[in-house]
């Protein structure tokens, strides 16, 4: 009888403190309580040796780079981080900035400044009006310098302000070695980029469906708003017809920059972006095409896409404190593929919470799996709970504590 009263008294104390116990028990951690994820399931695919790979033995370009368009990883570079004038490849940023900052159906009016721009130009006249969309096609297909100024003034009020905003946009994208002084690429003391920065800007622009559609168009017709002119523009990017899977993007030339070209292909599951700057001067207009083709062949023959992380519905469990069960299952959303060569060293690094506290929501992030190539992190996958878990009730806590107490005081 005395023992029953003793147990009853303990139960009353437990009832009063049960909620406090639930609230604070998750703070107690035991060393070694980690998830049960099987590391073997997370190993990247083995990169097999590739035969017949082409090498870039020499380029005409003074600076060049080749990027994996999916991850932004550099696959090849020749002075790829050196600042240089970029001529009309500038218009990649001009176009994407316009697309992001105004309605394409807006009407832009030609100023005296725009009408006096040097060749190559469309020959716009002061007072004429054009839709922004039409000017973008003229800008990117024919590289008209006057169209760049019309767009810049329409979006930002002045060329100077537009260039300042473009430079800020480049820096936001991580392109710190880029500065714009003109919207059309005419040479200027503070007008420069690097192959790496320019490739990243192109990657960003190509992610925009409107931009991608414009640079992939071979012919486009439009008229001045009041019908004063009927215009048809043709894409001057010959690369579109020279390489299978080519999708763009922009040529350029000035006396300071030399011949320049930003190219991109999507072929056999590979997405490559190339940049060549100072790829010869007149009369060597074809050097930029030869350099670009050499870079693309190098990328296609030396790299294959491999499944680095498999799409796994359930990848293990993680301990839950204060829940109705001891653990919840985990999953990774989607698979991850990367272009890899036979020389690349790939590893995955897991970062996971020691435990989670109930209640647990389905899809709750508890960790990450980072993918490293040659010691550099290129991608990260979130690890989330694949089920929910409710908090353990007061009654369950009391019963468990009573049971523990009785076991400890038997006899």
TIDOVEX-889143 format. One line per 4 residues: number of its first residue (from 1); for each residue x, y, z of C-alpha. Coordinates in Angstrom, 1 decimal, padded with zeros to 4 digits. Each point is the difference from the previous one (the first is absolute). Last residue first. Layout:
BEGIN
NUM) X:Y:Z; ...;
This chain:
BEGIN
411) 012.4:-005.5:-005.4; -000.4:002.0:-003.1; 001.0:003.6:000.4; 001.7:000.8:-003.4;
407) -002.6:-001.9:-002.0; -002.7:001.8:001.9; 001.5:003.4:-000.8; 000.4:-000.7:-003.7;
403) -003.6:-001.2:-000.3; -001.2:003.1:001.8; 002.1:002.2:-002.3; -001.4:-001.7:-003.1;
399) -003.6:000.2:001.2; 000.4:003.7:000.9; 001.6:000.8:-003.4; -002.8:-001.8:-001.9;
395) -002.6:001.8:002.0; 001.6:003.4:-000.8; -000.1:-000.7:-003.8; 003.1:-000.4:-002.2;
391) 000.1:002.6:-002.7; -001.2:-001.0:-003.5; 002.3:-001.2:-002.7; -000.3:000.7:-003.7;
387) 001.5:-002.0:-002.9; 002.6:000.4:-002.7; 002.3:002.1:002.1; 002.4:002.1:-002.1;
383) 003.5:-000.1:-001.4; 000.8:003.0:-002.2; 002.4:-000.6:-002.9; 003.0:002.3:-000.6;
379) 001.9:000.7:-003.1; 003.4:001.2:-001.3; 002.2:-000.2:003.1; 003.7:000.1:-000.9;
375) 002.6:-002.6:001.1; 000.5:-001.5:-003.4; -003.7:-000.4:-000.5; -002.1:000.3:003.2;
371) -003.7:-000.9:000.4; -001.6:001.1:003.2; -002.7:-002.1:001.8; -002.1:002.1:002.3;
367) -001.8:-000.3:003.3; -003.2:000.0:002.0; -002.5:001.8:-002.3; -003.6:-000.8:000.9;
363) -001.8:-001.6:-002.9; -002.7:-001.6:002.3; -000.1:002.0:003.2; 001.5:-001.1:003.3;
359) -001.6:000.7:003.4; 002.3:-001.1:001.5; 003.6:001.0:000.3; 002.7:-001.0:-002.5;
355) 003.2:-001.8:000.4; 003.8:000.3:-000.7; -000.8:002.2:-003.0; 001.6:-001.1:-003.2;
351) 002.9:001.2:-002.2; 001.1:-002.6:-002.6; 002.9:000.6:-002.3; 000.1:-001.5:-003.5;
347) 003.1:-000.6:-002.0; 001.3:000.2:-003.5; 003.5:000.1:-001.4; 000.1:001.0:-003.6;
343) 002.7:-001.4:-002.4; -002.3:-002.3:-002.0; -002.2:002.9:-000.8; -003.3:001.0:001.6;
339) -003.2:001.8:-001.0; -002.4:-000.1:002.9; -003.3:-001.7:000.9; -002.0:000.4:003.2;
335) -003.1:-001.9:000.8; -003.3:001.2:001.5; -001.1:000.7:003.6; 002.0:-001.8:002.7;
331) -001.8:-002.0:002.5; -000.1:-000.7:003.8; -001.9:-002.4:002.2; -001.1:001.0:003.5;
327) 001.3:-001.2:003.4; -000.9:-001.0:003.6; -003.7:000.0:-000.3; -002.8:002.0:001.6;
323) 002.5:002.9:000.1; 001.8:001.8:002.8; 003.4:-000.3:-001.6; 000.1:-001.3:-003.6;
319) 003.0:-002.0:-001.3; 000.8:000.2:-003.7; -000.7:-002.7:-002.6; 001.4:-001.2:-003.3;
315) 000.0:000.8:-003.7; -003.6:-000.5:-001.0; -001.4:001.3:-003.3; 003.4:000.0:-001.6;
311) 000.8:001.9:-003.2; 003.6:-001.0:-000.6; 002.9:002.4:000.6; 002.9:000.3:-002.4;
307) -001.7:-001.3:-003.1; 002.6:000.7:-002.7; 000.0:002.2:-003.0; 003.0:-000.4:-002.2;
303) 003.0:002.2:-000.6; 003.1:-000.2:-002.1; -001.6:-000.3:-003.5; -002.8:002.5:000.4;
299) 002.0:002.6:001.8; 002.9:-000.2:-002.4; -002.3:000.1:-003.0; -001.6:003.1:001.5;
295) 003.3:001.7:000.5; 001.3:-000.8:-003.5; -003.3:001.2:-001.5; 000.3:003.3:001.9;
291) 003.6:000.6:-001.1; -000.8:-000.8:-003.7; -003.1:002.3:000.1; 002.0:002.9:001.7;
287) 002.8:-000.4:-002.6; -002.4:000.5:-002.9; 000.3:003.8:-000.1; 003.7:000.0:-000.6;
283) 000.2:003.0:-002.3; -000.2:001.8:002.3; 000.9:-000.7:003.7; 000.5:-003.3:001.8;
279) -001.9:-001.8:002.8; 000.3:002.9:002.4; -002.6:-001.5:002.3; -001.4:-003.6:-000.2;
275) -002.8:-001.1:002.2; -001.6:-003.5:000.2; -003.2:-001.4:001.6; -000.7:-003.7:000.1;
271) -003.1:-002.0:000.7; 000.4:-003.7:-000.4; -002.9:-002.5:-000.2; 001.0:-001.1:-003.5;
267) 000.1:003.6:-001.2; -000.9:003.4:001.4; 002.4:002.5:-001.3; 001.2:003.6:000.9;
263) 002.2:002.6:-001.5; 001.3:003.4:001.1; 002.2:001.6:-002.8; 002.6:002.6:-000.3;
259) 002.1:001.4:-002.9; 002.4:002.7:001.2; -000.8:001.8:003.2; 001.9:003.2:-000.7;
255) -000.8:000.4:-003.7; -003.6:-001.0:000.8; -001.8:-003.3:-000.8; -002.8:-002.1:001.4;
251) -002.0:-003.1:-000.4; -002.9:-001.3:002.2; -001.9:-003.2:001.1; -001.0:-002.5:-001.2;
247) -001.9:-003.3:000.2; 002.4:-002.4:-001.7; -001.1:-003.7:000.2; 002.0:-001.1:-003.1;
243) 002.7:002.6:-000.9; 000.4:002.2:-003.0; -003.5:001.3:-000.7; -000.6:001.7:003.4;
239) 003.7:000.9:000.0; -000.8:002.5:-002.8; -001.3:002.5:002.6; -001.0:002.8:-002.3;
235) -003.7:-000.6:000.6; -002.1:001.8:-002.6; -002.2:003.1:000.5; -003.0:001.0:-002.1;
231) -001.3:003.6:000.2; -003.1:001.8:-001.2; 000.2:003.7:000.6; -002.4:002.9:000.5;
227) -002.8:-002.2:001.2; -000.9:002.1:003.0; 001.5:-002.4:002.5; 003.1:-000.7:-002.1;
223) -000.2:-003.4:-001.6; 001.0:-003.6:000.8; 001.6:-003.1:-001.6; 002.2:-002.7:001.5;
219) 002.4:-002.5:-001.4; 002.4:-002.6:001.6; -001.5:-000.2:003.5; 002.2:-001.8:002.6;
215) 001.2:003.3:001.6; -003.7:001.2:000.5; -001.3:-003.3:001.3; 002.8:-000.3:002.6;
211) -000.7:003.6:001.2; -003.7:-000.7:000.4; 000.6:-003.3:001.8; 002.4:001.5:002.6;
207) 002.6:-002.6:001.0; 002.0:001.2:-003.0; 000.5:003.3:001.7; 001.6:-001.5:003.1;
203) 002.2:-002.2:-002.0; 001.1:002.9:-002.2; 000.8:002.1:003.1; 002.1:-003.0:001.3;
199) 001.8:-000.3:-003.3; 000.7:003.7:000.1; 001.4:-000.1:003.5; 002.3:-002.9:-000.9;
195) 001.2:001.5:-003.3; 000.8:003.2:001.9; -001.7:003.4:-000.2; 000.7:003.5:-001.3;
191) -001.4:003.5:-000.5; 001.6:002.5:002.3; 002.3:001.5:-002.6; -002.6:-000.2:-002.7;
187) -000.4:-002.0:-003.2; -003.4:-000.4:-001.6; -001.8:-002.9:001.5; -003.6:001.0:-000.7;
183) -001.1:001.0:003.5; 003.1:002.1:000.7; 002.1:000.5:003.1; -000.5:-003.4:001.5;
179) 002.3:-001.6:002.7; 000.8:-003.6:000.6; 002.6:-001.5:002.3; -002.4:-000.5:002.9;
175) -002.3:-002.4:-001.8; -001.7:-001.5:003.0; -003.5:000.3:-001.5; -000.7:003.0:002.2;
171) 003.2:001.5:-001.4; -001.4:-000.4:-003.5; -003.2:001.7:001.1; 001.9:002.9:001.4;
167) 001.9:000.4:-003.3; -003.3:-000.1:-001.9; -001.4:002.7:002.3; 002.9:002.3:-000.6;
163) -000.2:-000.6:-003.7; -003.7:000.9:000.1; 000.7:003.2:002.0; 002.6:001.2:-002.5;
159) -002.1:-000.9:-003.0; -002.9:002.1:001.3; -003.5:-000.3:001.1; 000.4:-003.5:001.5;
155) -002.3:-002.3:-002.1; -000.7:002.2:-003.0; 003.4:001.5:-000.2; 001.7:-003.4:000.0;
151) -002.5:-001.4:-002.6; 000.6:002.9:-002.4; 003.7:-000.3:000.6; 000.2:-003.7:-000.8;
147) -002.2:000.5:-003.1; 002.6:002.6:-001.3; 002.8:-002.6:000.2; -001.8:-002.6:-002.2;
143) 001.4:-003.5:000.8; -001.9:-001.6:-002.9; -001.7:-002.9:001.9; 000.4:001.2:003.6;
139) -000.8:003.7:-000.4; -002.6:-000.3:-002.7; -001.8:-002.7:002.0; 000.1:002.2:003.1;
135) -001.3:003.0:-002.0; -003.0:-002.0:-001.0; -000.8:-001.0:003.6; 000.4:003.6:001.2;
131) -002.7:001.1:-002.5; 001.2:002.8:-002.3; -000.5:003.7:-000.3; 001.6:002.6:-002.4;
127) 000.6:003.4:001.5; 003.6:000.2:-001.0; 000.8:-002.4:-002.8; 001.1:-003.6:000.2;
123) 002.7:-001.1:-002.5; 000.2:-003.6:001.0; 003.6:000.4:001.1; 003.4:-001.7:-000.3;
119) 001.1:002.7:-000.3; 000.3:003.1:002.1; -002.8:001.5:002.3; -001.6:003.3:-001.1;
115) -003.6:-001.1:000.3; 000.4:-001.1:003.6; 001.3:003.4:001.1; -002.8:001.8:-001.8;
111) -002.5:-002.2:001.9; -002.1:-002.9:-001.4; -003.2:-000.7:001.9; -000.6:-003.4:001.7;
107) -003.5:-001.6:000.0; -000.7:-002.6:002.7; -001.0:-003.5:-001.2; 003.2:-001.5:001.5;
103) -001.1:001.2:003.5; 003.0:001.3:001.8; 002.8:-000.9:002.4; 000.8:-003.7:-000.5;
99) 000.0:000.0:-003.8; 002.1:003.2:000.0; 002.6:-001.5:002.3; 000.1:-003.2:-002.1;
95) 000.6:002.0:-003.2; 002.7:002.4:001.2; 001.8:-002.9:001.8; 000.2:-002.0:-003.3;
91) 000.6:003.3:-001.8; 003.5:000.2:001.5; 000.9:-002.8:-002.5; 000.1:003.0:-002.2;
87) 003.7:000.9:000.8; 001.5:-002.0:002.9; 003.0:002.1:001.2; 002.3:-002.1:002.2;
83) 000.5:-000.9:003.6; 001.9:-003.3:000.7; -001.8:-002.7:001.9; -000.2:-002.5:-002.9;
79) 003.7:000.3:-000.9; -000.6:-003.2:-001.9; -002.7:-002.0:001.6; -001.5:-003.5:-000.2;
75) -002.8:-001.8:001.8; -001.0:002.8:002.4; -003.1:-001.0:002.0; -003.1:002.1:-000.4;
71) -002.2:-003.0:001.0; -002.3:-000.5:-002.9; 001.8:002.0:-002.7; 003.3:-001.8:000.7;
67) 002.3:002.8:-001.0; 002.7:000.4:-002.6; 002.4:003.0:000.1; 002.1:002.2:-002.2;
63) 002.6:002.8:000.0; 002.5:000.9:-002.7; -002.1:-001.7:-002.6; 001.8:-001.8:-002.9;
59) -000.1:-003.2:002.0; 002.5:-002.8:000.4; 000.2:-003.7:000.8; -003.5:-000.3:001.3;
55) -000.3:-003.8:000.5; -002.3:-002.6:-001.6; -001.0:-003.1:001.9; 000.3:-003.2:-002.0;
51) -000.5:-002.3:003.0; -001.9:000.8:003.3; 000.9:-001.7:003.2; -002.9:-000.7:002.2;
47) -001.1:002.4:002.8; -001.5:-002.1:002.8; -003.4:001.3:001.1; -000.1:001.9:003.2;
43) -000.3:-001.7:003.4; -003.2:000.8:001.9; -001.4:-003.5:000.4; 003.3:-001.2:001.5;
39) -000.4:002.6:002.8; -003.1:-001.8:001.4; -002.0:002.6:001.9; -000.6:-001.2:003.6;
35) 000.1:003.5:001.5; 002.1:000.9:003.0; -000.2:-000.7:003.7; 003.7:-000.4:000.7;
31) 000.3:002.2:003.1; -003.3:000.3:001.8; -002.0:003.2:-000.1; -002.3:001.5:002.6;
27) -001.6:003.2:-001.3; -002.8:-002.0:-001.4; -001.2:-000.7:003.5; -000.9:003.6:000.7;
23) -003.6:000.4:-001.3; -001.1:-003.6:000.7; 001.2:000.2:003.6; -001.7:003.3:000.5;
19) -003.2:-001.5:-001.3; 000.4:-002.9:002.4; 000.7:002.1:003.1; -003.4:000.1:001.7;
15) -001.0:-003.6:-001.1; 003.4:-001.3:001.1; -000.5:001.4:003.5; -003.3:-001.6:000.2;
11) 001.5:-003.3:-001.3; 002.6:000.1:002.8; -002.7:000.3:002.6; -001.9:-002.9:-001.5;
7) 003.3:-002.2:000.0; 000.4:000.8:003.7; -003.6:-000.7:000.8; 000.4:-003.4:-001.8;
3) 003.2:-000.8:002.0; -001.7:000.8:003.3; -002.8:-002.4:-000.9;
